[in-house]
Every structure is written in C-alpha cells, then in structure tokens.
C-alpha cells in the first residue's frame, strides 16, 4: 500500500504545489485547510498516515498547536511532522523542534529537497512501527535481566538488541526510539566513519543503505564492533555504548541546531537527549556515551 501523507495548509496554491510534487512519487494524499480539520483526520482511527506536512501559521488552529495535541495522543505522538513555514526566527524554529517537529521546510523549497525529506520521514516512521510491533512480541522474562553485554557491527544487529533490552524500562517504546538512535550513530558515524555531510549526501541521493553496506565490507571495518553494556540498579537502567571510531564533536548535537534545520539527518542525538532518556552523558572524544532511564519504584 502506498504511504499516506496528510497535507495541511490554508493556502490553495501551497496545497496544489505539494500535491503535484508528491503525487508523482505515488503517495496517497489527504488535505486539510486548517488545524481543526487536520486533527479530525489524524484522530480518525480509520485513517493511517505515515507523515504530515503542516503549515505553521493557519486560522482556527495553528500548526504548533496541532503538533502539541498530537504529542499527547499515544497513536500520533511519533508520527513525523514536517513544518512548512516562512518564519526565519531562530527562537520560533527552535520552539517547533523542541515541541517535536521532525523537520522544518522553508516555503520556496526545491522539489528534490521536499521529496528527500518526506522519504526520510516515512522511512524512519516505518522503522519505528516495525520496531514497536516486534517489541510487543518479546518475552516478559527479559524484565528479570539485571545486566548483559552485547557486541555487534551492523544496523540490523542493533535493532535486534534494542528489541530485547528495553523491556526493563518503564516505557519500552520511548526507550527504544532513543536507544536505536545511539546505537546506529555508534555504527555509522563511529565504526564506519561516516561524516555528517557524507550521510546527508547519501540520503539525498537515495544511496544511504548501499553506502552503509559498502563500508561494512571494507577490510578496515570488518573487525570493528560496538559494545553495549546494559545494567539495572535499584532506581535506574543504564546503557553504556562504546564504539571503535575516532569520536566526534558531540556537544553540538545534544540540542536541535537551527543551522541544520534543512538537512535530512542530524536530529537523532538531540531527540534521544530531550525526549527519551533522563540523562545522556557523552564521554571523552565522543565514542562512549551513557544513557540513563529512571525506573519506577514503589
């Protein structure tokens, strides 16, 4: 089934343009001209969307309010929202990102930019749905585990580990979202040495999966492993992640950066830091990170 995308804008011209661009890619499209109608469609259980393109400024209910209401709905809170806006204020942009927007798309965008962002948003959301479905099938006995050490080298192996270990957390689904971001970062940017710009270009050119596969097969990478040490104390779950890369300037990725708003990558660490863990602590040159989740105690 084609991916279903909701387009929300009070300007007919903008809706027509988005429709024209996205129909060529085979997406199923629905439209709304204000936030109230958008929420009606989103909350309709018969409608299943994979992404939302949402105008920030609209009558009746603006895009930010729609996003905030989505974040209170368990079925909608992880659905990727791409803001369309003419706003350039750093404060307003940061407000949207911190509210949980997946991406900001400045009006006047290029067609190729739009398509790359929508593809990335849908791909990430489908990965999330797949992960959640498998999490629900994992055995309850995992909750009894107090410590474990894992070593892995591929993104696929990272997903398998996440599906196992997060069941010791109060909210496994939220923990899974943040943990997979950290593990993939350790594989891709750590062990495989992919730079931020290299991933950006690969994603935009639809070559990202092929590039990861190619780098995994390079002789210098075949023996590299990421190590995850999982431990549970009386009050916390700890995830210590170590890769064999050269490290990176992790400080600038802990928060959403307006300078990277229009890139298809670069939000994972900030999301993990702000939404998934109670504490995130990078150490040294950045190839070791500790993520902590507080446990519910009686």
C-alpha positions in Angstrom: 0.0 0.0 0.0 1.3 3.5 -0.9 2.4 5.7 2.1 -0.4 8.0 3.2 0.6 11.7 3.7 -1.5 14.4 5.2 -1.0 17.9 3.7 -2.2 20.8 5.8 -2.2 24.4 4.6 -4.7 27.3 4.4 -3.3 28.4 1.0 -4.7 26.6 -2.0 -1.6 27.3 -4.0 0.7 25.6 -1.5 -1.6 22.6 -1.3 -1.7 22.3 -5.1 2.1 22.5 -5.3 2.6 19.9 -2.6 0.1 17.6 -4.2 1.7 17.9 -7.6 5.2 17.1 -6.3 4.1 14.2 -4.1 1.6 12.5 -6.4 4.4 11.9 -8.9 6.1 9.7 -6.2 3.0 7.6 -5.8 1.9 8.8 -2.3 -1.6 8.6 -1.2 -2.6 12.1 -0.2 -5.2 13.8 2.0 -5.5 17.5 2.6 -6.9 19.9 5.2 -7.0 23.7 5.2 -6.8 24.3 8.9 -5.6 22.7 12.1 -9.1 21.7 13.3 -9.8 19.7 10.2 -6.3 18.2 10.3 -6.8 16.9 13.9 -10.1 15.4 12.8 -8.4 13.4 10.1 -5.5 12.5 12.3 -7.7 11.3 15.2 -9.9 9.2 12.9 -9.0 5.6 13.6 -9.8 4.6 10.0 -7.0 6.9 8.8 -3.4 5.8 9.0 -0.8 8.4 8.0 2.9 7.9 7.7 3.8 11.7 7.6 2.3 15.1 8.0 3.3 18.3 6.2 1.9 21.0 8.4 1.7 24.8 7.8 2.9 26.7 10.9 0.5 29.7 10.5 -3.2 28.9 9.9 -6.6 30.3 11.1 -8.6 28.5 13.8 -5.7 26.4 15.0 -2.1 26.9 14.1 0.4 24.2 13.2 2.2 24.3 16.6 -1.0 23.7 18.5 -1.8 20.7 16.2 1.7 19.3 16.9 1.3 19.8 20.7 -2.0 17.9 20.6 -0.5 15.1 18.6 2.2 14.7 21.2 -0.5 13.9 23.8 -2.0 11.1 21.7 -0.3 7.8 22.0 -1.2 6.8 18.5 0.0 10.0 16.9 2.9 11.2 19.1 5.7 9.5 17.0 4.1 10.4 13.6 6.7 12.6 11.8 5.5 16.2 11.3 7.3 18.4 8.7 6.6 22.1 9.4 6.2 24.3 6.3 6.9 27.9 7.2 8.1 31.3 6.0 9.4 32.0 9.5 13.1 32.6 9.9 13.2 33.5 13.6 15.7 31.1 15.4 13.5 31.2 18.5 10.4 30.2 16.6 12.2 27.4 14.8 13.7 26.1 18.0 10.2 26.2 19.6 8.9 23.9 16.9 11.7 21.5 17.0 11.6 21.2 20.8 7.8 20.6 20.5 8.7 17.5 18.5 8.7 18.6 14.8 10.6 16.1 12.6 11.8 18.8 10.2 11.4 22.4 9.1 10.8 23.1 5.4 11.1 26.7 4.4 8.5 27.8 1.8 10.1 28.3 -1.5 11.7 24.8 -1.2 13.1 22.8 -4.1 11.2 19.8 -5.2 14.1 17.4 -4.6 14.5 18.7 -1.1 10.8 18.1 -0.3 11.0 14.6 -1.7 14.1 13.7 0.2 12.7 14.9 3.5 9.4 13.1 3.0 11.2 9.9 2.1 13.4 10.1 5.2 10.4 10.9 7.5 8.4 7.9 6.2 11.4 5.6 6.3 12.1 6.5 9.9 8.4 6.1 10.9 8.2 2.7 9.2 11.3 1.6 11.1 9.7 2.8 14.3 6.4 0.9 13.6 8.3 -2.3 12.8 10.3 -2.0 16.0 7.2 -1.4 18.1 5.4 -4.4 16.6 8.3 -6.7 17.5 8.8 -5.2 20.9 5.3 -6.3 21.9 6.2 -9.9 21.0 9.3 -10.1 23.1 9.1 -12.4 26.1 8.3 -10.9 29.5 11.2 -12.8 31.2 13.6 -10.1 29.8 12.3 -7.8 32.6 14.2 -10.1 35.0 17.6 -9.3 33.4 19.9 -7.2 35.6 22.9 -7.0 33.3 24.1 -8.0 29.9 26.9 -7.2 27.4 26.4 -7.2 23.7 28.8 -6.7 20.8 27.6 -6.0 17.3 28.6 -4.5 14.0 25.6 -3.9 11.7 22.4 -1.8 12.0 20.3 -4.9 11.8 22.0 -6.4 14.8 21.5 -3.1 16.7 17.7 -3.4 16.1 17.7 -7.0 17.4 19.4 -5.9 20.6 17.1 -2.9 21.2 14.1 -5.2 20.9 15.5 -7.2 23.7 16.9 -4.8 26.3 14.3 -2.1 26.5 11.7 -4.3 28.3 13.4 -3.5 31.6 12.3 0.2 31.2 9.0 1.8 32.3 8.3 2.9 28.8 9.9 0.4 26.4 8.7 2.2 23.2 10.2 5.5 24.2 13.4 3.9 25.3 13.6 2.0 22.0 13.4 5.2 19.9 16.3 6.8 21.7 18.5 3.7 22.1 18.3 2.8 18.4 19.5 6.3 17.5 22.5 6.0 19.8 23.4 2.5 18.5 23.1 3.5 14.9 25.2 6.5 15.5 27.9 4.3 17.0 27.9 2.0 14.0 27.5 4.6 11.2 29.5 7.6 12.4 31.6 5.7 14.9 32.9 2.5 13.5 32.2 3.2 9.8 33.5 6.8 10.0 30.6 8.3 8.0 30.7 12.1 8.4 27.6 14.3 8.8 27.9 15.7 5.3 28.5 12.2 3.8 25.3 10.9 5.3 23.4 14.0 4.2 24.5 13.5 0.6 23.8 9.7 0.6 20.3 10.2 2.0 19.5 12.9 -0.5 20.8 10.7 -3.4 18.9 7.7 -2.1 22.1 5.8 -1.6 22.3 5.6 2.2 21.6 1.8 2.7 24.1 0.9 -0.1 26.7 3.2 1.4 26.4 1.5 4.8 26.6 -1.9 3.3 29.7 -0.9 1.3 31.5 0.4 4.3 30.7 -2.6 6.4 32.6 -4.7 3.8 35.7 -2.6 3.8 38.7 -4.5 5.3 39.4 -1.9 8.0 35.8 -2.2 9.3 35.2 -5.9 9.3 36.5 -6.5 12.8 35.1 -3.4 14.4 32.3 -3.8 17.0 30.1 -1.6 19.1 29.8 -2.7 22.7 26.6 -2.2 24.7 26.7 -2.8 28.5 23.3 -2.9 30.0 22.9 -2.8 33.8 19.9 -2.2 36.1 20.3 -0.8 39.6 17.5 -0.3 42.1 16.5 3.0 40.6 17.9 3.3 37.1 18.6 1.4 33.8 22.0 2.2 32.3 23.0 1.8 28.7 26.7 2.3 28.1 27.6 2.4 24.4 31.2 2.2 23.2 32.4 2.3 19.5 35.9 2.0 18.0 35.7 5.2 16.0 37.7 8.4 16.3 35.0 10.3 18.1 33.2 13.4 17.1 32.2 16.9 18.3 29.2 15.6 20.2 28.5 18.8 22.1 26.8 20.5 19.1 24.4 17.6 18.6 22.8 17.4 22.0 20.3 20.2 21.2 18.5 21.0 18.0 20.5 23.4 15.9 18.7 25.8 13.6 21.7 25.7 11.2 20.9 22.1 10.4 17.2 22.6 10.1 17.0 21.8 6.4 19.2 18.7 6.4 17.6 15.2 6.3 19.7 13.9 9.2 21.3 15.2 12.4 18.3 15.1 14.9 18.7 11.7 16.5 21.0 12.6 19.4 19.0 15.7 20.3 15.8 13.7 20.2 17.3 11.0 22.4 18.7 13.6 24.8 15.5 15.6 25.1 12.7 13.1 24.8 13.9 9.5 25.5 16.3 9.5 28.4 16.5 11.1 31.9 20.3 11.6 31.4 22.6 11.4 28.4 26.3 11.7 29.0 29.0 11.6 26.3 32.5 10.9 27.5 35.9 11.9 26.2 36.2 12.2 22.5 32.6 11.0 21.9 33.0 7.3 21.3 31.4 6.4 24.6 28.0 7.5 25.8 25.9 6.6 28.9 22.1 6.8 28.6 20.1 6.6 31.8 16.4 5.9 32.4 14.9 6.3 35.9 12.9 3.2 37.0 9.5 3.4 38.7 9.8 2.4 42.3 7.1 1.5 44.8 
